[in-house]
């Protein structure tokens, strides 16, 4: 383990356990201006300014140190692997009027619907102290998105250097994220939603915010002060599910009962060791279970191959899913590949 990884993990461990508050007053919170689509759902539970309820289990400092000082059985394999995602380079942003999606790396997709450009989890540089292992298919300045969908506040999903390029975009985000985004880019128009809420947009498609099993941490004292979640993007022809960051959980069956999903974009990497990461991220086996729970037609994997965040080799998630999913409708895409929708 190199010095960068050591300090990244130690810092991550410290920030996971600092700032925890003792729950005393609990209430349910949502955006009163948006409809709730799940019958009987009262909103996201909060206590003393933090979101509680369906969330990942925080790790102790002892857990962090155990991970740091434990041997990694994949260390030699990681050191010797030559895996690299294929990147299809474009001189300019693809100019097509047809609905499509394009993977830009990690959890960032450019999705075009009815001529509107939508970016998921914008991180097109690199998180602090982390190396990016994939190039961009075209420049950040060419994207010019109309909408941002940001599942949560972790640095590999919400990158301030990326968002600074996206002036005047409409950000459809979780509850309590507005203050954070305004500090990064004050030109953004921001609309917050709680779980099972539909955003109000004047477009020929619909966007819904839904649960994920994860957590929020961006600073030293803001644990779970901002919500986290996933998205449904529903067009007249195609329904996309974007899972954001999540562990495997009961929410997939609930979402699958609410929507007829054509494409499920699910994370498959950053999962080892399981005793540590299982509460935060899915592995390929989990992703297949989630795919079945969602009753989706196609699984499109993400969240692998761009950043080296955990103990498994960078190529292992793809190799494992290819071996497990031989009888499944799994669509692997290259970075920069244009995937038609509808």
C-alpha positions as CSV (number, residue, x, y, z in Angstrom):
1,X,0.0,0.0,0.0
2,X,1.5,3.4,-1.0
3,X,1.5,6.5,1.1
4,X,-1.4,8.1,-0.7
5,X,-3.7,5.2,-0.1
6,X,-2.6,4.9,3.5
7,X,-3.5,8.5,4.3
8,X,-6.7,8.4,2.2
9,X,-7.9,5.4,4.2
10,X,-6.9,6.8,7.6
11,X,-8.6,10.2,6.7
12,X,-11.7,8.4,5.5
13,X,-11.8,6.4,8.7
14,X,-11.5,9.4,10.9
15,X,-14.1,11.4,9.0
16,X,-16.5,8.4,9.2
17,X,-16.6,8.5,13.0
18,X,-16.2,12.2,13.9
19,X,-19.3,14.3,14.3
20,X,-21.8,11.6,15.2
21,X,-24.7,13.0,17.1
22,X,-27.0,11.3,19.6
23,X,-30.6,11.1,18.3
24,X,-33.1,12.8,20.6
25,X,-35.8,14.4,18.5
26,X,-37.1,12.4,15.5
27,X,-39.3,13.7,12.7
28,X,-40.0,12.9,9.0
29,X,-38.8,15.3,6.4
30,X,-39.5,15.7,2.7
31,X,-39.9,18.5,0.2
32,X,-43.5,19.7,0.7
33,X,-43.7,21.1,-2.8
34,X,-43.1,17.7,-4.4
35,X,-45.5,14.7,-4.6
36,X,-44.7,11.5,-2.7
37,X,-45.4,8.5,-4.9
38,X,-45.3,5.7,-2.3
39,X,-48.6,5.4,-0.5
40,X,-48.3,6.0,3.2
41,X,-44.7,7.2,3.1
42,X,-44.2,10.1,5.6
43,X,-40.7,11.2,4.6
44,X,-37.1,10.6,5.5
45,X,-36.5,10.3,9.3
46,X,-34.2,12.9,10.8
47,X,-32.9,13.4,14.4
48,X,-31.0,16.5,15.5
49,X,-30.1,17.5,12.0
50,X,-29.0,14.1,10.7
51,X,-30.8,11.5,8.5
52,X,-31.4,8.2,10.3
53,X,-33.2,5.0,9.4
54,X,-32.1,3.2,6.2
55,X,-28.4,3.9,6.0
56,X,-25.1,2.1,6.0
57,X,-23.5,1.2,9.3
58,X,-20.7,3.5,10.3
59,X,-17.3,1.8,11.0
60,X,-15.2,2.5,14.1
61,X,-11.7,3.6,14.1
62,X,-10.7,0.1,15.2
63,X,-12.4,-1.2,12.0
64,X,-10.4,1.3,9.9
65,X,-7.1,0.3,11.5
66,X,-7.9,-3.4,11.2
67,X,-8.5,-2.9,7.4
68,X,-5.3,-0.8,7.1
69,X,-3.0,-3.2,8.8
70,X,-4.6,-6.5,7.6
71,X,-2.9,-8.2,4.7
72,X,-4.6,-8.0,1.3
73,X,-4.7,-11.5,-0.4
74,X,-5.0,-9.7,-3.7
75,X,-2.0,-7.5,-3.2
76,X,0.3,-9.2,-5.7
77,X,-2.5,-9.6,-8.2
78,X,-3.2,-5.9,-8.0
79,X,0.5,-5.0,-8.4
80,X,0.8,-7.1,-11.5
81,X,-2.5,-6.5,-13.3
82,X,-2.5,-4.7,-16.7
83,X,-6.3,-4.1,-16.8
84,X,-7.6,-0.9,-18.4
85,X,-11.0,0.1,-19.5
86,X,-11.3,1.0,-23.2
87,X,-11.9,4.7,-23.9
88,X,-13.5,5.7,-27.2
89,X,-12.2,9.2,-27.9
90,X,-14.3,11.9,-29.6
91,X,-13.0,15.2,-30.9
92,X,-16.2,16.8,-29.8
93,X,-19.2,15.9,-27.7
94,X,-21.3,13.5,-29.8
95,X,-23.8,15.5,-31.9
96,X,-26.9,13.5,-32.3
97,X,-30.6,14.3,-31.8
98,X,-31.4,10.7,-30.8
99,X,-31.8,9.7,-27.1
100,X,-28.7,8.0,-25.8
101,X,-26.4,7.5,-22.9
102,X,-22.6,7.7,-22.8
103,X,-20.4,6.4,-19.9
104,X,-17.8,9.0,-18.9
105,X,-16.2,6.8,-16.1
106,X,-17.0,5.6,-12.6
107,X,-20.6,6.7,-11.9
108,X,-20.8,9.6,-14.4
109,X,-23.0,9.2,-17.4
110,X,-24.1,11.7,-20.0
111,X,-27.7,10.9,-20.8
112,X,-29.5,12.8,-23.6
113,X,-33.3,12.8,-23.7
114,X,-35.3,15.0,-26.0
115,X,-32.2,17.1,-26.7
116,X,-31.6,17.7,-23.0
117,X,-28.3,16.7,-21.5
118,X,-28.3,15.0,-18.1
119,X,-25.1,14.2,-16.0
120,X,-25.2,11.7,-13.2
121,X,-22.8,11.9,-10.2
122,X,-20.4,14.4,-11.8
123,X,-16.8,13.5,-11.1
124,X,-14.7,14.0,-14.2
125,X,-11.4,14.9,-12.5
126,X,-10.3,12.9,-9.4
127,X,-11.2,12.9,-5.7
128,X,-8.5,14.2,-3.4
129,X,-5.4,12.1,-3.2
130,X,-6.8,9.7,-5.8
131,X,-5.5,8.9,-9.3
132,X,-7.9,8.7,-12.2
133,X,-7.1,5.7,-14.4
134,X,-9.3,6.5,-17.4
135,X,-9.3,9.5,-19.8
136,X,-12.4,11.4,-20.7
137,X,-13.8,10.7,-24.1
138,X,-14.2,14.5,-24.7
139,X,-13.6,17.7,-22.7
140,X,-15.6,18.7,-19.6
141,X,-16.2,22.1,-21.2
142,X,-18.1,20.5,-24.1
143,X,-20.8,18.9,-22.0
144,X,-22.9,21.9,-21.1
145,X,-25.5,19.9,-19.2
146,X,-29.1,21.0,-18.6
147,X,-29.5,18.8,-15.5
148,X,-27.3,17.3,-12.8
149,X,-28.4,14.2,-10.8
150,X,-26.3,13.8,-7.7
151,X,-26.9,10.7,-5.6
152,X,-24.8,11.8,-2.6
153,X,-22.0,14.0,-1.4
154,X,-18.9,11.7,-1.5
155,X,-16.1,13.1,-3.4
156,X,-16.0,10.4,-6.1
157,X,-19.7,11.3,-6.9
158,X,-19.8,15.0,-6.3
159,X,-16.6,16.7,-7.6
160,X,-16.4,20.4,-7.1
161,X,-13.8,20.9,-9.9
162,X,-16.3,19.3,-12.3
163,X,-19.4,21.1,-11.1
164,X,-17.6,24.5,-11.5
165,X,-17.8,23.9,-15.3
166,X,-21.6,23.5,-15.3
167,X,-22.9,27.0,-15.0
168,X,-26.7,27.5,-15.0
169,X,-27.6,23.8,-14.9
170,X,-30.6,22.6,-13.0
171,X,-29.4,20.3,-10.1
172,X,-32.0,17.6,-9.0
173,X,-30.5,16.5,-5.7
174,X,-31.2,15.0,-2.3
175,X,-32.6,16.8,0.7
176,X,-30.2,19.3,2.4
177,X,-27.6,19.4,-0.5
178,X,-28.4,23.0,-1.6
179,X,-26.0,24.8,0.6
180,X,-23.1,22.6,-0.4
181,X,-23.8,23.1,-4.1
182,X,-24.3,26.9,-3.9
183,X,-20.8,27.2,-2.4
184,X,-19.4,25.3,-5.3
185,X,-21.3,26.9,-8.1
186,X,-23.8,29.7,-7.2
187,X,-25.3,29.7,-10.8
188,X,-27.0,26.4,-10.3
189,X,-30.8,26.1,-10.0
190,X,-31.4,23.5,-7.3
191,X,-34.4,21.4,-6.5
192,X,-34.2,19.0,-3.5
193,X,-36.2,15.8,-3.0
194,X,-36.7,13.1,-0.4
195,X,-37.1,9.4,-1.2
196,X,-40.1,8.5,-3.3
197,X,-40.6,12.0,-4.5
198,X,-40.9,13.2,-8.1
199,X,-39.1,16.4,-9.2
200,X,-41.1,19.1,-10.9
201,X,-39.6,19.7,-14.4
202,X,-41.1,21.0,-17.6
203,X,-39.8,18.2,-19.9
204,X,-41.1,15.2,-21.8
205,X,-39.5,12.9,-19.2
206,X,-39.9,12.4,-15.4
207,X,-37.3,12.2,-12.7
208,X,-37.8,10.5,-9.3
209,X,-35.6,10.3,-6.2
210,X,-35.5,6.9,-4.5
211,X,-33.7,5.1,-1.7
212,X,-30.2,3.7,-1.6
213,X,-28.4,1.9,1.3
214,X,-25.5,4.3,1.8
215,X,-24.5,7.5,3.8
216,X,-23.2,11.0,3.5
217,X,-19.8,12.4,4.6
218,X,-18.0,15.3,3.0
219,X,-16.3,17.2,5.9
220,X,-15.2,16.6,9.4
221,X,-18.6,17.1,11.1
222,X,-21.4,16.6,8.6
223,X,-22.1,12.8,8.9
224,X,-25.5,12.1,7.3
225,X,-26.6,15.8,7.3
226,X,-27.3,15.5,3.6
227,X,-29.5,12.7,2.2
228,X,-28.3,10.0,-0.3
229,X,-30.3,8.1,-2.8
230,X,-30.9,6.8,-6.4
231,X,-32.9,7.9,-9.4
232,X,-35.5,6.8,-11.9
233,X,-35.4,8.6,-15.3
234,X,-38.6,7.8,-17.1
235,X,-39.1,8.8,-20.8
236,X,-42.0,7.9,-23.1
237,X,-40.0,5.0,-24.4
238,X,-37.4,3.9,-21.8
239,X,-37.2,3.8,-18.0
240,X,-33.6,4.1,-16.6
241,X,-32.7,3.3,-13.0
242,X,-29.4,4.9,-11.7
243,X,-28.4,3.4,-8.4
244,X,-25.7,5.8,-7.3
245,X,-23.7,4.3,-4.5
246,X,-25.4,1.5,-2.5
247,X,-25.1,-1.7,-0.6
248,X,-27.5,-4.5,-1.4
249,X,-30.8,-4.0,0.4
250,X,-34.6,-4.3,0.4
251,X,-35.0,-1.1,-1.5
252,X,-34.5,-2.8,-4.8
253,X,-37.6,-4.9,-4.5
254,X,-39.6,-1.8,-3.6
255,X,-38.3,0.1,-6.6
256,X,-39.0,-2.8,-8.9
257,X,-42.6,-2.9,-7.7
258,X,-43.1,0.8,-8.5
259,X,-41.5,1.0,-11.9
260,X,-41.1,-1.1,-15.0
261,X,-37.3,-0.7,-15.5
262,X,-35.7,-1.2,-18.9
263,X,-32.0,-0.4,-17.9
264,X,-30.6,-0.7,-14.4
265,X,-27.3,1.1,-14.0
266,X,-25.7,-0.6,-11.0
267,X,-22.4,-0.3,-9.2
268,X,-20.2,-3.5,-9.1
269,X,-16.8,-2.3,-7.7
270,X,-15.1,-1.0,-4.6
271,X,-16.3,-4.0,-2.5
272,X,-13.3,-5.6,-0.8
273,X,-12.8,-6.6,1.9
274,X,-16.5,-7.6,2.3
275,X,-16.5,-7.4,6.1
276,X,-15.6,-3.7,5.7
277,X,-17.2,-2.6,2.4
278,X,-20.3,-4.9,2.4
279,X,-22.4,-2.3,4.2
280,X,-21.5,0.4,1.6
281,X,-21.0,-1.1,-1.8
282,X,-22.3,-4.0,-3.9
283,X,-20.1,-6.7,-5.4
284,X,-21.1,-8.3,-8.7
285,X,-23.1,-11.0,-7.0
286,X,-25.0,-8.3,-5.1
287,X,-25.6,-6.4,-8.4
288,X,-27.1,-9.5,-10.0
289,X,-29.4,-9.9,-7.0
290,X,-30.4,-6.3,-7.2
291,X,-31.0,-6.7,-11.0
292,X,-33.4,-9.5,-10.3
293,X,-35.2,-7.6,-7.5
294,X,-35.6,-4.6,-9.8
295,X,-37.0,-6.9,-12.6
296,X,-35.1,-4.8,-15.1
297,X,-34.5,-5.9,-18.7
298,X,-30.8,-4.9,-18.9
299,X,-28.0,-4.5,-16.4
300,X,-25.5,-1.9,-17.2
301,X,-22.5,-2.0,-14.8
302,X,-20.6,1.0,-13.5
303,X,-18.4,2.1,-10.5
304,X,-15.3,0.1,-11.5
305,X,-12.1,0.6,-13.4
306,X,-11.7,4.4,-13.0
307,X,-10.5,4.8,-9.4
308,X,-8.6,2.3,-7.3
309,X,-10.5,2.7,-4.0
310,X,-10.5,-0.7,-2.2
311,X,-8.6,-4.0,-2.0
312,X,-9.8,-5.9,-5.1
313,X,-7.9,-5.7,-8.4
314,X,-9.4,-3.0,-10.7
315,X,-10.3,-5.6,-13.3
316,X,-11.9,-8.1,-11.0
317,X,-15.4,-6.6,-10.9
318,X,-15.8,-6.9,-14.7
319,X,-14.2,-10.3,-14.9
320,X,-16.4,-11.6,-12.1
321,X,-19.6,-10.2,-13.5
322,X,-18.8,-11.6,-17.0
323,X,-18.3,-15.1,-15.4
324,X,-21.5,-14.8,-13.3
325,X,-23.7,-13.2,-15.8
326,X,-23.4,-15.5,-18.8
327,X,-27.2,-16.1,-18.8
328,X,-28.1,-12.6,-17.9
329,X,-28.8,-9.6,-20.1
330,X,-25.7,-7.6,-19.0
331,X,-24.5,-4.8,-21.3
332,X,-20.9,-3.8,-20.7
333,X,-20.1,-0.5,-22.3
334,X,-16.8,1.3,-23.1
335,X,-16.1,4.8,-21.8
336,X,-17.2,7.1,-24.6
337,X,-19.5,4.5,-26.3
338,X,-22.9,5.9,-27.5
339,X,-25.7,3.6,-26.3
340,X,-29.1,4.4,-28.1
341,X,-32.2,4.6,-25.9
342,X,-35.7,3.6,-26.9
